[in-house]
Amino acid sequence: MGGQGDTGTAAPITVNDVVFTEATSRQRTLSWELNGASWAPPMTIEQYVGRETGLSQTALSANGGTKYYVLHHKSDPELIVSACEVTAKQGLVADKNGSREVTAYSIASVFTNPRFRGHGMASHMLRHVQQVVDKAGAEYGALYSDIGRVFYTRLGWQDLRSPQVLFHLRDDLRIPPEAVTGVTHLAEETVASLCEQEVATWKERFRRIAQQRQQQNISSSNTTHIIFLPTPAQLSWHFARDKYVCKILLDREVVHRGAQTTDGKAWISWDHDLREKKLKILKIVVGGEDEPPAKRKTDAVKLLLAAMAEAKEWGLPKVLMWIPGAAGGNHLGQGDWEWEWATAAATDIWREWGPQVQVVLEEREDGSIPSLRWMGGESLEEVVWEDSEYYAWC
Ligand SMILES: CC(C)(COP(=O)(O)OP(=O)(O)OC[C@H]1O[C@@H](n2cnc3c(N)ncnc32)[C@H](O)[C@@H]1OP(=O)(O)O)[C@@H](O)C(=O)NCCC(=O)NCCS
């Protein structure tokens, strides 16, 4: 049906005029054609629909992993009013009851047809979606707000801090191959096996967190730790997206999915964002808490240099790292071992490579603000979202 997304005067509409439902495959395509107006460029709508179709077939999203919901006009199932996607995620929780594996979820691509904006449609759809995920027993969910902190908090979402480091690479920056030492590049399959190890490490860490609370008799503490696990399926969703866009826009294959230090202890994985012209770090791992801090920092510098070299090679002027470690909690950055090595490595790069590399530590306010919601909209006293890195975004 043509013209469903015409921008014109907003049409009056109320919740009585719409039907909430899981999308048919036709409604899913119509939703992509509609929201492509915002998210397709620099691809065409057709290319964008191709990417979204491909993503729906990835291990993460296939077989109901991602569910697509719409509000359609009750007079016409093909007139999409609002749409969004909900993806099931593997998670862990550690709280006063111990540690457990759970099914969590994330919500993305929240969109309202421009004709019907400002009439409470997206809010209405999200309330329905929240009921669906609660009923399915999902303990918590995430979304990344591109529209500030007000809209989603009104719907019961808790917005978290969003620190990041942005490396601006000047045109005249040259990174000679001999500067990128002590690392080898990673192919997709190797990242998958590193992810398996990382998942096992996090399960162990969560068991320890829960155990320590019991031993120290702090079970009355109300801090809840959660994580969205960096599973192979989660990372390969990003790789499929990256591969498609690089092929369509540059006719280029992605070969390097990241890098690893030669001792195998630290690794990084990235995504070439041609739309935002950034190399985005999906995940960076530098040893464990028991690794000496100086070694962690040196490894992080090596990996970040490999990322900067990759960005230069692809003509991307920025490298973006969401600061790894825990988001949320009031202790952000204080005594947090991941915060320490990440900021120390960024400072070293600034010292050694400035002014050709400008290093900016900032709060991300213009997009991707991590937000969490607990089942039933319950508000938790203190949540610590472990490993809140870009890999969990989708
Ligand atoms: C955001 C969006 C889904 C809202 O849909 P909607 O049906 O108009 O939403 P509702 O009527 O339920 O709520 C409107 C509220 O959205 C918020 N909002 C919408 N666009 C916003 C923006 N760009 N920045 C901040 N808040 C915004 C406002 O709080 C607004 O409330 P107000 O009318 O009192 O100012 C719609 O504007 C849209 O599709 N935008 C483009 C895609 C997008 O940015 N999606 C969000 C991704 S996180």
The ligand as an SDF file (V2000), in Angstrom:
LIG
                    3D

 48 50  0  0  0  0  0  0  0  0999 V2000
   10.0350    8.4390   18.9980 C   0  0  0  0  0  0  0  0  0  0  0  0
    8.7260    8.0340   18.3550 C   0  0  0  0  0  0  0  0  0  0  0  0
    8.6910    6.5110   18.2380 C   0  0  0  0  0  0  0  0  0  0  0  0
    7.5800    8.4940   19.2480 C   0  0  0  0  0  0  0  0  0  0  0  0
    6.3680    8.0360   18.6750 O   0  0  0  0  0  0  0  0  0  0  0  0
    4.9560    8.6820   19.0770 P   0  0  0  0  0  0  0  0  0  0  0  0
    3.9020    7.7180   18.6820 O   0  0  0  0  0  0  0  0  0  0  0  0
    4.8430   10.0530   18.5820 O   0  0  0  0  0  0  0  0  0  0  0  0
    5.1270    8.6860   20.6610 O   0  0  0  0  0  0  0  0  0  0  0  0
    4.0940    9.1100   21.7850 P   0  0  0  0  0  0  0  0  0  0  0  0
    3.0060    9.9240   21.1860 O   0  0  0  0  0  0  0  0  0  0  0  0
    3.7450    7.9090   22.5760 O   0  0  0  0  0  0  0  0  0  0  0  0
    5.0060   10.0260   22.7000 O   0  0  0  0  0  0  0  0  0  0  0  0
    5.4700   11.2620   22.2200 C   0  0  0  0  0  0  0  0  0  0  0  0
    6.6890   11.5890   23.0270 C   0  0  0  0  0  0  0  0  0  0  0  0
    7.8570   11.0570   22.4060 O   0  0  0  0  0  0  0  0  0  0  0  0
    8.9750   11.8180   22.8290 C   0  0  0  0  0  0  0  0  0  0  0  0
    9.7620   12.1090   21.6560 N   0  0  0  0  0  0  0  0  0  0  0  0
    9.4460   11.9040   20.3650 C   0  0  0  0  0  0  0  0  0  0  0  0
   10.4820   12.2540   19.5680 N   0  0  0  0  0  0  0  0  0  0  0  0
   11.4520   12.7000   20.3740 C   0  0  0  0  0  0  0  0  0  0  0  0
   12.7680   13.1920   20.1600 C   0  0  0  0  0  0  0  0  0  0  0  0
   13.2940   13.2980   18.9290 N   0  0  0  0  0  0  0  0  0  0  0  0
   13.5070   13.5390   21.2420 N   0  0  0  0  0  0  0  0  0  0  0  0
   13.0060   13.4260   22.4860 C   0  0  0  0  0  0  0  0  0  0  0  0
   11.7760   12.9570   22.7500 N   0  0  0  0  0  0  0  0  0  0  0  0
   11.0030   12.6000   21.7050 C   0  0  0  0  0  0  0  0  0  0  0  0
    8.4360   13.0630   23.4810 C   0  0  0  0  0  0  0  0  0  0  0  0
    8.5780   12.8430   24.8820 O   0  0  0  0  0  0  0  0  0  0  0  0
    6.9910   13.0510   23.0950 C   0  0  0  0  0  0  0  0  0  0  0  0
    6.2220   13.5860   24.1280 O   0  0  0  0  0  0  0  0  0  0  0  0
    5.6050   15.0480   23.9230 P   0  0  0  0  0  0  0  0  0  0  0  0
    4.6990   14.8900   22.7300 O   0  0  0  0  0  0  0  0  0  0  0  0
    4.8980   15.2810   25.2110 O   0  0  0  0  0  0  0  0  0  0  0  0
    6.7590   15.9380   23.6530 O   0  0  0  0  0  0  0  0  0  0  0  0
    8.5540    8.6880   16.9560 C   0  0  0  0  0  0  0  0  0  0  0  0
    8.7460   10.0660   17.0880 O   0  0  0  0  0  0  0  0  0  0  0  0
    9.5140    8.1460   15.8960 C   0  0  0  0  0  0  0  0  0  0  0  0
    9.2230    7.1680   15.2270 O   0  0  0  0  0  0  0  0  0  0  0  0
   10.6860    8.8070   15.7280 N   0  0  0  0  0  0  0  0  0  0  0  0
   11.7030    8.3820   14.7300 C   0  0  0  0  0  0  0  0  0  0  0  0
   12.3720    7.0910   15.1360 C   0  0  0  0  0  0  0  0  0  0  0  0
   12.9920    7.1520   16.5290 C   0  0  0  0  0  0  0  0  0  0  0  0
   13.7530    8.0600   16.8540 O   0  0  0  0  0  0  0  0  0  0  0  0
   12.6730    6.1410   17.3520 N   0  0  0  0  0  0  0  0  0  0  0  0
   13.1740    6.0410   18.6980 C   0  0  0  0  0  0  0  0  0  0  0  0
   14.3810    5.1820   18.7260 C   0  0  0  0  0  0  0  0  0  0  0  0
   15.0190    4.9930   20.3860 S   0  0  0  0  0  0  0  0  0  0  0  0
  1  2  1  0
  2  3  1  0
  2  4  1  0
  2 36  1  0
  4  5  1  0
  5  6  1  0
  6  7  2  0
  6  8  1  0
  6  9  1  0
  9 10  1  0
 10 11  2  0
 10 12  1  0
 10 13  1  0
 13 14  1  0
 14 15  1  0
 15 16  1  0
 15 30  1  0
 16 17  1  0
 17 18  1  0
 17 28  1  0
 18 19  1  0
 18 27  1  0
 19 20  2  0
 20 21  1  0
 21 22  1  0
 21 27  2  0
 22 23  1  0
 22 24  2  0
 24 25  1  0
 25 26  2  0
 26 27  1  0
 28 29  1  0
 28 30  1  0
 30 31  1  0
 31 32  1  0
 32 33  2  0
 32 34  1  0
 32 35  1  0
 36 37  1  0
 36 38  1  0
 38 39  2  0
 38 40  1  0
 40 41  1  0
 41 42  1  0
 42 43  1  0
 43 44  2  0
 43 45  1  0
 45 46  1  0
 46 47  1  0
 47 48  1  0
M  END
$$$$
